[in-house]
């Protein structure tokens, strides 16, 4: 896998930011029973890297190297190490044991990284910079793919994906793509919902505009409005739904300075000013929004699936709310923003065939149904029709619809800085510290500066 003739790329300089981490705890604590699991979920600090300029790895199969990882028809052999976040659910080791039973000459083991996504990323970066062969398969947050692939730390798994493309929910595939190649295979996913009070409204309107009008007539809408990754995600949900983008097709230039961006941001500002969205929303992350909805102070809420089971335990709203996929914006198609984790093969793995076999096993129907039955949203379309999954996830059909309309966050090695540029400037406009026009121009400038750092 070495390709030492290629120049090393500069390692990403990171700006700290927070991730909407109710994506992750929803996935982590799968086997404890859904209500108990999700009640225990805590918001953690998000992903990112170090603020230094050390060289990244230059030995991977990314970039110009055309070699690809392929799966063998023969049983896997040798040692295979899966590196991923702490197995608080207890589901991963039994799954690896099943893989080993099916492949007697293989020995798949788990190396647990910290529970915090930020610490996971830090430890993976340290290993990869050192060209360590400890990890064969890497579990990566969906927003890390571009950064890791750009550093040539990930092997090209395009063939693995192409061989099974029709099995996956199509939207999840894009989270593993960078520069027209696949460097990761979808493992689990997630997407947000609109929660609504069924004792107040019959359904969620078909457009965000109509939803805001109803919110004004009733008790309002809340979302994650604090200045962090959650606000970036919600802004992108609206922007994508309006047909907008913040990067061009190849991710090389900012497209944020556009009429659509202004339209969406003005729409959000108007929602705060006219009372459709309570001003307190500007202080909310996931948990604050959930508590407001459970207290009955709002009719609608944008949040992640974890809040569903928790709400069923609150007498004041039990049986009085439902969830729906996000509406469209104007005449454009509705869109959500995907969370979750992917599986990648380290460029420094000594057992690529074994790594490929393990990835195929973990993303095959049996394993995906098992994960879904333990409250981890699968990435295979057909898994959502299995009774074990629908029993564990009462909102499985809505979740699949939400994932199907999902989009990746901006694909770039400097995503953390791009996210910061979005959340900072959107918040400035919502809080009245900047005009919409000034906020959009500054967002565009900040994204352009971020792109220039890599």
N, C-alpha and C positions, 0 to 999 in steps of 0.2 A: 504493500500500500504506500510505500514511501515515494515521494516525488520531490527530491531535494533540489531539483533545478528551478522549482518555482519560488519566487520571492515570498518571504513571509509577509503577511498583512499585519497592519498595526492592530493591536488588541483594542476593542471597544472601550472608550472612556465612559463611565457610567454616571448618570445623575440619579440619585435615589428617587424612587417613586413607589407608590403603594398599588397593590393589585386588589381587585374586588374579590377578596379571598373566600367569600361564601361559595365561589366556584369549587375551591379545593376541599374544604372540610366536608362538603356534600359528597365528594368522591372518596375521602379518606376513611371515614368511619363506618364502612359499609355493613359489617356483619353484626353490629351490636343491636340491631332493631332500629327501624328508620326513625321513629320519633325520638328515641333515646339518643341515637347517633347525632341527629341534627340539632337537638337541644344543646349538645356539648360543643357544637362547632364554634370556633372563635375566629375572629378576623386576624390574620397575620400580616406581616410586612411582605411586600411584593418582591418581584424578581429584579435582577440587574447584575452589574459586574463591578469591577474595581476601577478606581480612578487613577490608572497608571497607563504607561505607554509601552509595556513589555510586548515583545513580539508574540504572536499567536503561533499555533502549530502550522507547519507547512508541509506536512507529510500525508495529508488526507487524499481522498479520491474526489474531493470537490473541485470546483473550478474547471480547469482544462482537462483533467484526467477523465477518460471516458469509461474506465472500468466500473462495473456494476456488481452489486451483490445479488446472487441468484440463489434460489432454494433448490436443494437436492431432493430427488425422489427417495433416496436412501435414509434410514433413520439417522438422527444426529449422533455425533460422537464428541468426546472430549469435554473439557471444562467450559462452562458458559456462565458468565457472571452478569447478572442484571443489577444495575445500580439505579436506585430510585429512592424517593422519600420514605420516611419511616412507615413501616407497615402497621399502623395503629388499628387497621381493620382486621388483621390476621388472615386475610384472604389470599395473599400472594404466595406464601410458602406452600400451602396445600396445592395451589395451582401448579407451582414448580414441581412438586412431588408427582403430580399426575403426568407432567411432561417427562420426568425421569423414568417413570414406569413405562411410558410408551416408547422411550428411547433408552434401553438398558445400558448402552455404552456411552451415554452422556451423563454429565453431572451439572445440572443447572442450579446455581445458588444465588442467594440474594445478599447484596451489600446495601444496608439501609443508610441513607443519608438523613440529615436532620429533617424534622417536620416542617420547618419554615422553608418556603420556596426560595427565599433570598439566600439562605444558608446552603440549600441544595445546589443552587447555581454556583455559588462561590466554590464549593468543594469539587464540583464537576470541572469548573474552569481550571482549578489548581492541578487536577489530574491531567487534563488535556494539554495544558501548557507544558507539563513535564513529559508529555508523550507516553504517559503510563498506559500499560496494556491491562491494567486491573479490570476495567469495565469493558465488557463486550457489547452489551445492550444498555442504552441510556434512556431513562424515562425523562422526557423534556416537556416543560410547559410549552404550550402551543406558540407562545410568542418568542421562544428562544431559537427556533429553527434557523431563521435567517442569520442571526449572529454567529451561531456555532458553525453553520455551513460556510459562511464567508471566511471563517478562520481555518477552513479545511480540516475541521475536527470530525466531520461526519462522512461516512461512506455513502455513495450513491445507491439508493434502494429503489430506483425507478422501476426496475424489472419486477421486484416484489410487489409493488403497487399495481403495475400494469397487469400482472397475472390475475389479480383479484379485484380489479377496479369496480366492477359492477356490484360487488357485495357491500361496499361501503356507502354510507350516506354521502352523497357527492360533495356537499359543502365541507365535510371534514377533511377531504383530501388536500384542499388548498392550504391547510395549516402546516403541511409537511413539505411544501413546495418552495423552491428558491432557484431563481435563474433557470426556469424551465426544466428543472429536474426535481425528483423527490428525494429528500434527505431524511425523511421520517415517515412512519406509518401510523395512522390514527389508532389510538388505544382506548381513550374514553373522551367524552365530550360534555358540553353543557351549553345552555342558552337561557336567556331571561324570559320572563312572562309578564303579562299585564294581569295583576290580581284585581278582582272587582267584587263589590258587595252585591250579591244576588237579591238581597232584600231592598235594594235601592234602584238598581238598573237591571235590565234583562240580559244585556250582552255588552261586549266591548265594541264600540263603533269601528267602522271599516277604515277610518283614517285618523291620524294623530290630530288633525284639525277638529274633527267631530268629537274626538275624545276630550280634547281641551274644552270644547263648548259644554259637553255634559259635565265635566269636572267643575266648571263654573256654576252650573245649575245645582249641583249637589255639594259634596264636601271636599272636592278637590282631588288632585293627583299628587303623589309624592314619588321621588326617585332618589338616587344617590347623587346629591348635589354638592357635597364637600369637594374641596380642591385636591383630588387624588385620582387614581386610576379608574375608579367607579364612574366619575364624571366623564372621563375620556370615553369610556365604553358607551354610556348613554348618549352622549353627543354623536358618536359614530353611528349608533342605531338610528337616530333621526336623520343624520346626513346621508347614510347609505340608502335609507328609505326614500329620501328625496332625490336620489340619483347622483349624489355628490361623492367626491373623493378628496383625500388630502395629499396623495402622491400620484404621479403619473404611472403608466402601466409597468414600467421597469423599475420603479421605485427610486429613480435618480433625481427627480425634481419635485418640489412642492407644488401642489395645485390648490392649496387652501384659499388663496386670494381669489375667490370666485363668487359670483352672484348667489349660487346655491348655498354656499357656506353662510353668507350674510342672511339669506332668507331663513335658514334653519336657526341660526343664533338669534335673530330678531324674534322669531317665533317663541323660542325659549324665554327670552327676556320679557316679551309681552305676557307670557303665562305667569311669570312671577309678579309682574306689575298689576295685572288685572285680577289676581287672586285665584286663578285656576290651579296654580301651584303655590302652596303656602311658603312664605319666605323662610320659614324654619328649615325647609328642605335644603337650603344652602349649608346647613350644618350636618346633614345626614350622610352616613354611610349605610351599609346594608342593615345593620341591627337597629339603628335609629328609625329607618324607614319602616322596618317590620313592626316595631313597637307602636309607631303612630297608626299603622293600619289596624293592628290588633286592638288598639284603644278606641277605634271607631272614629278617629278624627279626620279620616280621608275615605273617599269612595273607591279610588283607584290607587294602585301602587305598582311601580316597576321594581321587580326584584328577581332573585334566582330561585330555582325550584326548592331549595332547602326550606324556605319559609312555609311551604304548603303543609307539611306534617306538623310543624310547630303551631300553625294557626288552628289545626284541628283539635289541639289541646286547650284552646282558649274559649271558655264558655260563651263569651260575648259575641264571638264571630263563628263558632263552630257550625257548620252546615249552612252558613250565610255568605260564603264566598266561593268563587271559582277562578280558574286561570284560563288565559287565552294567549295565542301567539301575538306578537306585535302587529299593529295595523300598518297600513301604507302611509306615505306622506304624499298628498296630492294624487297625481296619476301614476306615480312610480310604484315599483314593487316593494312590498314590506321586507324588512331585513332585521336580523338580530346579529349579535357579535358573539363569536364562539369562544368558549373556554375549554379546559381539559388538558390532557397530556397525550403526547405521541411517543413512539418508540423508535430509536435510531441506533445504528451500528457505529461504534467508535472507529475512527480511522486507524486506531492503533490496536485493534482487536487481533488476536492470534487465531481466532476461530470464527471466521466470517460465516461459514456455512452453518455452524451451530447457532450463531446469533440469528441468522435468517430463519432457521427452523423454529427457534424459540419465539420470535416475533410472529411468525405465522400461527403458531399454537395459541399464543395469547390473544390473537385477534380473530381466531376461528370461532364458529358459531357456539360450540359447547362452552368455551371459556367466556365469551361475551355474554351469553345468557346467564351464566353463573355470576358474572360481575353485575349484570343488570338486576338479578334477583337479590343482590346484596346492595342495591341502591346506588350503583355506579353506572351512569348512563352509557350504554353501548354505542359503538360506532357502526355497527352493521344494521342495515335497514330492517332485515327480517327478524332481528332479535326483539324488536318492539312488539311483535305479534305473539311472542311466546307467553304463555299464561304465567310462568314464574316471574317474568319481568312485569307484566301488567298488574300482578298481585302486589309486587313490591313497590311499584311506581304507579299509583292510581291515575296519574296525569301522563302516562306513557305516550299516549297518542298526541297530546298537545306538545309534549317535549320533543317528540320526533318531528312534528311540524315546525317547531321553533328552531331545531337544529338544521332542518332542511332549508330554511330560509336564512341560515346563518352565513356570515361573512367573517373572514379573518381580519384581525386588526392590521394596520399598515405593515406590510412585509418589508422589513429593513433591519440591517445589523445595528442601527442606532434607534430601535424602537423606544427604549426608555426615554430618550431625549424628545422624541416626537410626541410621546404620550404626555410628557411634562409640558411641552409647548401647547398642546391642546387643552389640557385641564386648567392650566394657569390662565390662559387667555379667555376661555369660555367662562371661567369663574369671575374674571374681572368684569366681563360684560353683565353677567347675571347679578352681580353684587352692586352694579352701578359705578364701579371704579373706572370703567372705560366705555366708550361708545362701541356699538357693534362694529362699525367700520374700522375703528382703531384696533379693536381686539383681533379682527380677522387679519388685518395687515401685519400686526405683531406676531400672530400665530404663524403666518406664512414666513416671516423673517426668521423666526426661531427654528422652524422646521428646516429651512434652507441652511441655517448655520449648523444644525445638527448633522445634516447630510454631508456637509463639507468636512466633518471631523473623521470620516472614514474613507 
